[in-house]
C-alpha cells in the first residue's frame, strides 16, 4: 500500500542511500514552495551508506509523473514505484545488470540505468508496473576507466548521453524504435571532469565541469545535438569562479541553467542563447551555506516555479523561487534528510 501522503503532482522526493535499507523520503510542496515531510517508503534494496553518492539522477520521475525510479547502489538493483494519489507504492525491484548503479533515465516506458562499477548502461521497459529487461541493450562506455557520472535521454528520446569523468569525455548512443542504444560515439569534453548535465527542449546539452575539484576552476559548457545523435561544441568552458561544480538543471523554457558548486555551497546561474550558447548570469545566484561544502543534487519543479537542492552535510533540502528573469529567491531550508541523502526529483 502507498505509504506517503500529499499531492503527488507537486511532491519532492529524495533517497536515503542507507546501507541497511534504502528508502524514498517524500515531501509535500505547499503553494509557496515550502516543503513538509510526507512519508518514507523503503525501496527494497540497499544504498552505499556513504555520505555522498557521486552522480546525478539517482532518482527520477517518469514523463507523466506516474512512475518514480530509484537506484540501489549498494545492492545493484533498480526500484520502480507507482506515484498514486495516496503516495508511493513499490511495484518492482530488479537487478541493474551491472555493479553499483548510480544514475537512471526514463522516457515514456523506456528506462536505462547507468552502472558505475561495471561500467555499462542497460535498458528496461515499464510494463504494467513491472520492469522488463530489454534483451541485448547493454552497452559499455568509451573505456573501462570511464567513471561515468550520469545517463539521460535527450528531450526527444532519440539519444542517450553519458558523461565520463575518468576520460574527460561525453558519450552518446542513438536509440532505435525498439529502444536499443547503439554506440557509443564519444567526444572530448571542453573541460576536465564533465559531471552533471541537462538538455534544453531545443536539443542543447548543458554540462558541468568540475576540473578535478580545483579551487575556483568550476565551469559549464554546451553542445548541440545532431539528428544522428552526435554532439558538437557550442560554448567551451565558461567559468563560474566557484569550486567542485557537479549538478545541472535547465528551466523548461530553456533560457537558464543552474549549477551547484559542492565546494563552497553555492549555485551559479547561466543564460542560454537561442543557439545553445552559455553566458554566466550570476556566480552566486543562491547558496545553502556559502563557503561550506555540502550542496549536491538539484531539481526544478515541473511547473518551473521552484528550484530545490540538497545539502547532505547540513542534512536539509533548500528551496528557491525561480523568477522570470532567472533570479533565485530563497524560500528556506527544510529538515528531515540523513547525511547519506542522494538524488532529488520534483513533481
N, C-alpha and C positions, 0 to 999 in steps of 0.2 A: 504494500500500500504506500501511497505518497507520504513523505514524512517532512515536508517543508510547506510553509504557508506563503501567502502573499500573491500578488498578481504576477503570473509567470511572464507576461509580456514586458514587464518593467523590472524584473528581478536581476540581481547581480550575483554571480557565482565565482567561487574560488575553490581550490582543492587544498586539503591539509598536507598532503605528501607525507603523511605519517608512516613510519616503517612498520608498525604493527597492524594498523588498519587505516588505509586511506579513506577519505570521506570528502564529499562536497558540502561546503557551507554556503547556504543561500542567504541573501539579504533582500529585504523589501525596499524598493525605491519609492520614496514619497514624492509628492508633486514638486517640492522644491529641490529634489535631488538627494536629499539626505537619506541615509541608509539605516535600517533596523534589522537585527538578526531575525531570520525566518526559518531556521531549521538546519539540521545536519543529517545527511544521508550517506551511509557507507557505500563505497564503490565495489566492495567485494574483493579488492586487491590491496596491494601494499605500495607505499611510496618509498622514497630513498631514506627518509628520516633526516636528510641533510638540510641545513638552514637555507640553502639556495638550490634551485633546480635550473641549471643554465640553459634555458631555451625559451622560445616564445610560442604561444598557442598550445600549452599542455592541457587546456580545457577550452572547448569551443561549442558554440550554438550552431545548429543547422540553419539553413537559409530561411526556413519558415518558422523558426523558433520552437519547433515541436520536439526537437531532439537535442540532447546535450552529450558530448563525447569527452571522456577523460582518460588520460594515460595513467597507468600504474607502473611507474618506472622501477619500483623495487621488485615487482613480481612478473614483469614482462607481459603485461596484459593491457587490454583496452576495454573500457566500460561504456555502455550505452544506456542513457536514461531517456524516458519519455517525460516531456515537460507538460504537465497537466494543470487544470485549474486548482487542484488541491496541492500541487507541488511537484516533486520529482519522484519517479518510480524507476528503479533499476530493472531493465528488461533483458540485458545480456552482458556477458563478460567473456572475452575470447583472448587467446594467445596473440601477441602482437607480431608473431612470425619473425622475431629477432630478439635482441637483448637491449634492455634499457630504453624503452620508448619514451620520448621526451616532447614530441610535438605531434599534432594531429590536424588534418584538413578535411573539410566536408564541402561538397557542392551537390545539391539535390540529394539523391540517395547514395552517391559515391563518396567513399571515405578512403583516405590514405594516411597511414601512420608512419612516422619517422622514428626508426630505431637508431640510437646513437652508439650503442655498444657493439653492434654488428659490423658496420652500419649499413642500413638499407631503407628503402621505402617499400610498403606493402599495402595492397588495396583490399577493400571490402565493399559490400553493398548492404544498405539497410533494407531489410525485407520483413515487414510485419513485426517490427520491434526486435528483430534479431540482426546480428552482424554475420553476413555470409562471406566467406573467403572468396576473393576474386582470383581464381586459379591462374598462375603464370604472371602475376602482377609485380612480383618482387624485382626491384631494380637497385643497383648499387649507386653510390655517389661517384665522383671522379677518381677518388683514391681511398685506400684503406684508412689513411690518417686524416680524412676529411674533417672530422669533428663537427658534424652538421648541427646547426642551431635551430632551424625552423623549416617546416614544409607548409606550403599554402597554395591554393588554386588562384589563378588569375580570375578577374571578375566574370569573364565569360566561360570559365570552367574548362577551357581547351588546353591550358598549360599548368603544370605543376612546377614550382620553384623551390629550391633548397639552397640556403646559404651554408658555406663551408668555411669555418674559421680556421681549420688546420691548413688549408691550401690557399687561403685568401681568394676564394673563387665563389662563383654562383653557378649552379647547375639548373637547367630546365629540362622538362620532359613533356613531350607532346602527348596529349590524351586523346585516344581514338573513341569511336562511337561505342565500343564495348567497355570503355573505362580503363583500358590498358595503357600504361605510360611507356613511351618509347624514349630511349636516351640513356645517359644524359648528354646534352650539349652544354659545354662548360666554357665560361669566360672568366678572365681575371677580374677581381673586384677593383674598383677605382682606388680604394684604400684598404688598409690592412684590417683583418679581423671583422669581416662582414657578419652581422648578427641578425637582428630582427628586421622585419620588413612588412610593408603593406602595399596593396595595389590601389590606384585610383580607378574610377569607373571607365576612364578613357584608356586605361591599359598601362599607365606609367607605374614603375616599381620603385618605391622609396625604401632605401636600405641604410641601416645604421652601420657605422664603422668604429669599432672600439679601439683600434690601433694598439692592441695588446695591453690595454689599460694604462697607457702612458698618460700622465697628468696633463690636462689641458689639450689633449690631442683628439678628442671626440669629434666625429663628423658624420655627415649623411651624404648619400649620393643618389642619383636617379638614373633610370634606364627606360628606354622604350621597348615594347614587346611587339615583334613582328607577327604576321599571320601564321608563320610557320613555327612560332613559339621560341624564337631566338631573341636574346637581349642585345641592345646596343646602348652604350653610354650616352646620356644626355648632359647631366651635370656631374662633373667629377667631385671629389671630396670637398664638401662645403663645411668648414669647421664651425662648431658651436661654442668653442673655447672652454668646454667643460671636460669631465673625465668619465671614462668607462661607460659610454653610451651603449645601450643594449636593445631597448624595445621601441617599436614604432607603431603609430596609429594614424590613419588618414581620415579626414572628415568625409562624410558621404558625398558632399558636393565636389570633392577633390581639390579644394582650394588651400587647405592647410594640413600640415603633418606635425605631430608631436612626438618627441623622442625623450625617453627617460635616461638620465645620467646617474647610474648607480653610484659612481664615485663620490658625488657631492650632493645627492638628494634633490636634484633639480630636474625640471622639464624644460626643454628648449622647443621653440616653435619655428616652423619654416613655412614660407609661402610657396605654393606650387603654381607654376605658369601653365598656360594652356598647352604648351609643348612638353610638359613634364619637368621643366627646369626648376631648380631649387634656389631660394634666397632665404638667408637667415632672417627671421622676423624678430625673435627675441631670444637671447642667450639664456635668460631666466624668465620663462613665461609663467612658471609656477614652481612650487617646492613643497616637499614633505617636511624635511628637516635640513634646510640648506647648510651645506658644509659637512654633513654626516652621511655615511654610506647607508644604503638600505632600500631606496626606491627601486622597483622592479617592474613587473608586468603592468600593462595598462590596457584600457579599452574605452572606446567611445560608445555611448548608448545608441541604440538603433535609430532613435529619433534625432540624434545629433546634438542634443541639448547639454549632455554632461560627459565629462571625462573622469575616469576613475583610475587609480593606481594603488598598488600595494606597496607598503614599506615593511618588509619582512622583519627588519631589525627593530622597528618600532611596534610591530605586531598590530598594525592598523591598516584600514583602507581609507585613502584620501579621495576627496572629490572636488571638482570644479565645474562651474557652468562654462559653456563654450559660447563666446559672443559671436555675432555676425561678422565682426572684423578679425576673428581669430583670437581675441584676448581671453585669458582664463581668469575666473574669479572664484576664489576658494569658497566652498560650502562646508568645510570642516573635515574632521578625521573621525573614523568610526572604529570602535573596539570590536574584538571578537575573533581574531585570527591568530594562529600559533606562529612561532618563529620559523616553522618549516613551510609556511604557506607558499603556494605557487599557482600560477595561471590566473587569468581573470577573463570572464565573459559577461557582457552586459546586454540585457534584453532591451 
